[in-house]
Amino acid sequence: MNEKKLERFQRELLQLEPIEFMGIAKILGVELFRKNEEGKEEPIPFEEIYAAVVSKYAALPRSQRRNLNRLLRPVVRELSK
């Protein structure tokens, strides 16, 4: 995978609102909560979710990465206005 494209994706992720970031994580199948020792669900730290999102994105086939980028770019453009 092209490093430049991966860096762009990472920059765009960091510009998203939290709910939008969570949506991208869900699209990629990244878990946002896990059960603790008591069996209660607790949120996974942002750093872990972010790393998992980037990893899953990098593992996607080119066509799926392109589709995700097409979804992401208009949102980032709107946020940067």
Order of alpha helices (4+ residues) and beta strands (2+ residues): alpha-alpha-beta-beta-alpha-alpha
